[in-house]
Amino acid sequence: MIVVTGATGNVGRSLVRTLAAAGEKVRATSRGIAGRDVPEGVDWRRADLADTETLRPVFDGARALFLQNGGAGAHLLDVGDILGAAAAGGVERVVLLSSQGVVTRPDSPSHGVLMRSIEDAVRRSGLEWTILRPGGFASNTYAWADSVRTSRTVAAPFGDVGLPVVDPADIAEVAAAALRDPAHAGHVHELTGPAPITPREQAEAIAEALGEPVHFTEQTHEQARAQLLHFMPAPVVDTTLAILGTPTPAETRVSPDIERVLGRAPRAYGEWARRNEAAFR
């Protein structure tokens, strides 16, 4: 049995489907999960990563765990306690979804310091571990969906700064490989897309997927910061804008790890846009 936390998220949802299609027994969990969220035959349980007691029955009888990093609630997690409960339930292997920021933004409270503390807890757990460090997600552009649907417009800062954003489905496939194959134990995989792509080019890819024009407007730094502050703490906003506007060479680098693990190149953003065009229609 493989437990997938964050099973209704962009990575977790794809991972559940990938594992189920491969014939694995899967137990999917998140706070609000329901039967409609998983393929037929997948066991699903509601649980909260911030409340270890709700996880204990989820871990019972499992052999491997995909641990989502908690996202905006990562600071609420007691990862050592979670992994102790997982081991008590029978889990022997854990695959952690971490962040590229551990190495590219080590001084950032959220992207670096917090994620590093979670990684350290995984390493100390006594379980076989694999750590995934993705860069920016292609699915972050779901934030544009409402404006594209209503007015065929996108507003974003740093329109011509490119980053190799990664398709969450590729992260899920690498996670599935690491959960199923002990050869990945002790490895850290950095996950990126196949080439840097700018926000302007992402808007063009969405337009191509829709078969209709989408107008791109470049926001100022101040406009973008004010918008992001509505749903992110200021330190997270400032680090995010620094990555988007002045990425380091490590953040623009294309990693070979997806191709190394999966035997194929990572999917391009345009493929993600075509697969998810209904969200923008």
C-alpha positions, 0 to 999 in steps of 0.5 A: 500500500502506498499513501499519497498525502495532498492527494487532491493537489496538482501533484498528488492527484496525478500521482494517485492516477499514475500509481493506480494505473500501474496496478499499485494499491493506493490510499489517497488522503487530504483534508477534503478528499471525496470519492469523486477525487480518485479513480475507482478502486483507490482507498481514500481517507480524510486526514490533516497533515497538521494533526498527526492523530488523524494520519495514524489510521491512514498509515496502517499497513502502508509500505511507502509514503508520498509526503507533500510539503504542506504548502502554505501550511508547512510551518504547522507540520511536525514532520518528525511526528508524522514520520514516526507515525508512518513508521509505526504503521509500517511505512519503510520508504518516504518520498518528500516533495520539497523545493528547489529553493532549499539550494537556490534561496537558502536564506529565505524563511519559506523557500529555504530555511523551512523546507530545509528543516523538513528535509532534515527531518526526513533524513533523520527519520530512519526511513528510506528517503528520496527528496524531490526539489521542483522549480516553479510549477506550470500549474501556477498559471491557473492563477490566470484562469479567471481573467483568461476566461472572462476577458482573454487577458493575462497580467503578470510581472517580468514578462520577458524573464524565463524560467524552466517551469515543470509540469506537475504530471512529470513530478508525479511520474518521478515520485511514482518511480521513487516510491516503487523502486528502492534504487532511488533511496538516498537521492535528491532529484531536481525537477524542471521543465525542458527550457525556460519560458517567459510569462509572455510566452506562457500566455501565448501558449494558452492562446494557442491551446484555446485557438483565440488571442490572449492579451498580455499586460506586464505588471510593475513590481509594485502592482504584482506585490500588492496583488500577491499580498492578498494571499501570501505573507510578505516574506513569501511574496518578496522571495517569489518576486525575486525568483520571477524577476531576478532568478539565479543561474541555478533557477534558470538551469534545466535539470537532467533529472526528469529525463534521467529517471523517466527516460524521456524529456520533461513535458513543455509548458505548451503541452500542459496548456493544451491538456488543461485548456478547459480551465481557461475556456 
